[in-house]
Amino acid sequence: MTTPYDILIIGSGPGGYVTAIRAAQLGFKTAIVEREHLGGICLNWGCIPTKALLRSAEIMHYAQHPDAYGLKIEGKVSADAAAIVKRSRGVSAQLNGGVGFLLKKNKVDVIWGEATITKVGEVAVAATKKPPMLPQNPVPKGVLGAGTYQAKHIIVATGARPRVLPGIEPDGKLIWTYFEAMVPPAFPKSMVVMGSGAIGIEFASFYKAMGVDVTVIEVLPQIMPVEDAEIAAVARKRFEKLGLKIMTSTKVTKVEKGANDVTCHVEDDKGGKQVIKAERLISAVGVVGNIENLGLEKLGVKTDRGCVVIDDFGRTNVPGLYAIGDVAGPPMLAHKAEHEGVICVENIKGLHPHPMDKLMIPGCTYCNPQVASVGLTEAKAKAAGYTVKVGRFPFIGNGKAIALGEPDGLVKTVFDAKTGKLLGAHLVGAEVTELIQGFVIAMNLETTEEDLMHTVFPHPTLSEMMHESVLDAYGKVIHT
């Protein structure tokens, strides 16, 4: 039996390891349990390695159109699947080691194994069983192993996994989740992507850039369903211009496997049926929280639709038990998990942190073109009872965008017509995932249209479009 911990966290993804570090900074004796790889899915199989893949796709896109920049590339530009994957895995490995360093630096104990909460204040850790789908990283040096550990506060940060649809279960060969899609042994000639959320669209964008014939199938009428409809329409137009085939209001009803291909039977909302054959199918129909085999049921922890129910400070209905990140429900984003964990431990410390406003959490999709948003869409603002003023500014009116060769895109802002409050911002185009934070800060500071209109934006930058969009909402736009 070890000395009791103040805080023990199950899971070392972005939410878990950030929470552990902040807890240690606050003076808590802290431990973190990890069964497989420091940094969790995000760092090892999600946010980070996919961005490495998408960077390769971006370079490929530019290399295929050198004449647009006054350049010549002799010979055919080709993609090396093994080299692209190796670079992506190398990026993850570097950051994986960095997480281990940070935990050690902050004197957080790492316990290697699979955790079960046996009772309030106690966690049993068993030796890790290697999941069949994921390569196992080497066990870090100096970590603790199987045993029983005591803790005053236990925080569940076990993340989420791909949702599986009955009859279309991933097999690791013909039907992929994002795990297999991230490490292809070679690029298939054709692919169906089922689902047009962030995961589906990012992989569709990546594989199309690599020369794969890609068809995206979305059951809802709009691709990227959480985004503003106008932004999604602009993105779709650009995707189709780049060669993506997109089918909305359509569902996959059956999948038949061949020796090295799949046959997808699809049906649209009007009853029309088609058959699409492709070498691979990516199932990207969402994720579900990892709530099983933790002992939560026996302890009476309340769950809802596969996620743990928490209050504004990560507390479950069982005193001493908390949950953060994907396992605690949407939005299932790494930055939400990190902030949620900090709020949780600061509240335990008695620092009285402010609850997180989920409307202030930005969402980013790193496809080509990029999409980023925060706050209410125009439709949701109207549904909430606001009278709105909407501003728009196209990339084609921005000097920096034209100089970059990126004239396709749109910046859209939504304001409360009565108060000037910024209700939402929605962007599609080059580098908008970097621009969105300006609007996030503005919303957190309760900035009005007057504040934004009197802010000086540097020239020439893409950020000038943010300013022009605000001006447009109030009839003062300059460059259109």
Secondary structure as GFF3:
##gff-version 3
##sequence-region A 1 480
A	DSSP	beta_strand	5	10	.	.	.	ID=ss1
A	DSSP	alpha_helix	14	25	.	.	.	ID=ss2
A	DSSP	beta_strand	30	34	.	.	.	ID=ss3
A	DSSP	alpha_helix	40	45	.	.	.	ID=ss4
A	DSSP	alpha_helix	47	63	.	.	.	ID=ss5
A	DSSP	three_ten_helix	66	69	.	.	.	ID=ss6
A	DSSP	alpha_helix	81	105	.	.	.	ID=ss7
A	DSSP	beta_strand	109	112	.	.	.	ID=ss8
A	DSSP	beta_strand	114	119	.	.	.	ID=ss9
A	DSSP	beta_strand	122	126	.	.	.	ID=ss10
A	DSSP	beta_strand	147	156	.	.	.	ID=ss11
A	DSSP	beta_strand	160	162	.	.	.	ID=ss12
A	DSSP	beta_strand	175	176	.	.	.	ID=ss13
A	DSSP	alpha_helix	178	182	.	.	.	ID=ss14
A	DSSP	beta_strand	190	194	.	.	.	ID=ss15
A	DSSP	alpha_helix	198	209	.	.	.	ID=ss16
A	DSSP	beta_strand	213	217	.	.	.	ID=ss17
A	DSSP	alpha_helix	229	241	.	.	.	ID=ss18
A	DSSP	beta_strand	245	247	.	.	.	ID=ss19
A	DSSP	beta_strand	250	257	.	.	.	ID=ss20
A	DSSP	beta_strand	262	268	.	.	.	ID=ss21
A	DSSP	beta_strand	273	278	.	.	.	ID=ss22
A	DSSP	beta_strand	280	283	.	.	.	ID=ss23
A	DSSP	beta_strand	287	289	.	.	.	ID=ss24
A	DSSP	alpha_helix	296	299	.	.	.	ID=ss25
A	DSSP	beta_strand	303	304	.	.	.	ID=ss26
A	DSSP	beta_strand	307	308	.	.	.	ID=ss27
A	DSSP	beta_strand	321	323	.	.	.	ID=ss28
A	DSSP	three_ten_helix	325	328	.	.	.	ID=ss29
A	DSSP	alpha_helix	334	349	.	.	.	ID=ss30
A	DSSP	three_ten_helix	358	360	.	.	.	ID=ss31
A	DSSP	beta_strand	363	365	.	.	.	ID=ss32
A	DSSP	beta_strand	370	375	.	.	.	ID=ss33
A	DSSP	alpha_helix	378	383	.	.	.	ID=ss34
A	DSSP	beta_strand	388	394	.	.	.	ID=ss35
A	DSSP	three_ten_helix	395	397	.	.	.	ID=ss36
A	DSSP	alpha_helix	399	404	.	.	.	ID=ss37
A	DSSP	beta_strand	410	416	.	.	.	ID=ss38
A	DSSP	beta_strand	422	429	.	.	.	ID=ss39
A	DSSP	alpha_helix	432	444	.	.	.	ID=ss40
A	DSSP	alpha_helix	449	453	.	.	.	ID=ss41
A	DSSP	alpha_helix	464	473	.	.	.	ID=ss42
###
